[in-house]
Amino acid sequence: MVFDTMPRSRRGVYGIAVTSELTGIGPQTLRLYERRGLLTPARTSGGTRRYSEEDLVRLGRIAELIEGGVNMPGIQRILDLEAENADLLARLNSVARGAATA
């Protein structure tokens, strides 16, 4: 048996209907978010969208920003900056761990 090396949180397992039900966001809106680049669900070999746990968390964040009155380009910028910040923090922690063991 071959196991996917991708973390479980990143594996696309939910179809668009289930994702819509779990998040309360309509399928057309999910497609719009994808067209706008806010979300990139995995695809099956047949082209069916599959959303992951990470996608659900991201959709929750998008919903929070929309409720706060942020427009689509603003949401994209905020999400990009948050991802960049998380990456920099992970790198900083990695360097700090390396320095602690030296």
C-alpha positions in Angstrom: 0.0 0.0 0.0 1.3 3.4 -1.0 0.7 6.3 1.5 0.5 9.9 0.4 3.5 11.8 1.9 1.3 15.0 2.0 0.2 15.9 5.6 -3.4 15.0 6.3 -4.4 18.6 6.8 -3.4 19.3 3.1 -5.1 16.3 1.5 -8.1 17.3 -0.5 -10.9 15.1 0.8 -14.1 17.2 0.7 -16.1 17.8 -2.4 -17.5 21.2 -3.2 -21.0 20.3 -1.8 -19.6 19.1 1.5 -17.3 22.0 1.8 -20.2 24.3 1.2 -22.2 22.6 3.9 -19.3 22.7 6.4 -18.5 26.3 5.8 -21.8 27.8 5.0 -20.2 29.3 1.8 -22.1 28.6 -1.4 -20.5 26.5 -4.2 -20.6 29.5 -6.6 -18.7 31.6 -4.0 -16.2 28.9 -3.6 -15.6 28.9 -7.3 -15.3 32.7 -7.3 -12.7 32.5 -4.5 -10.7 30.0 -6.7 -11.0 32.3 -9.8 -9.7 35.2 -7.7 -6.8 33.2 -6.4 -7.9 33.1 -2.8 -8.1 29.4 -2.7 -6.6 26.5 -4.7 -8.3 23.2 -4.0 -6.7 20.0 -5.1 -8.2 18.3 -8.2 -8.9 14.6 -8.9 -7.7 13.1 -12.2 -11.2 13.9 -13.5 -10.9 17.6 -12.5 -13.2 17.4 -9.5 -12.4 19.9 -6.7 -11.2 18.5 -3.4 -10.9 20.7 -0.4 -8.6 20.0 2.5 -8.7 20.8 6.2 -6.3 23.7 5.5 -8.7 25.0 2.9 -11.5 25.0 5.4 -9.4 27.0 7.8 -8.5 29.4 5.0 -12.2 29.8 4.1 -12.9 30.6 7.8 -10.3 33.3 7.6 -11.7 34.7 4.4 -15.1 34.8 5.9 -13.7 36.7 8.9 -12.1 39.3 6.7 -15.2 39.7 4.6 -17.3 40.3 7.7 -14.7 42.9 8.6 -15.4 44.8 5.4 -12.2 43.8 3.5 -12.5 43.6 -0.3 -11.1 40.7 -2.4 -7.7 42.3 -3.3 -7.3 43.3 0.4 -8.1 39.7 1.5 -5.5 38.4 -1.0 -2.9 40.8 0.3 -3.6 40.0 4.0 -3.5 36.2 3.3 -0.2 36.6 1.4 1.3 38.6 4.3 0.1 36.2 6.9 1.7 33.3 5.0 4.9 35.2 4.6 4.9 36.0 8.3 4.3 32.4 9.2 7.2 31.3 6.9 9.6 33.9 8.4 8.6 32.9 11.9 9.3 29.2 11.1 12.7 30.1 9.6 13.5 32.2 12.7 12.6 29.4 15.0 14.7 27.0 13.0 17.7 29.3 13.2 17.1 29.8 17.0 16.9 26.0 17.5 20.1 25.6 15.5 21.9 28.2 17.6 20.7 26.6 20.8 22.2 23.2 19.9 25.5 24.7 18.7 
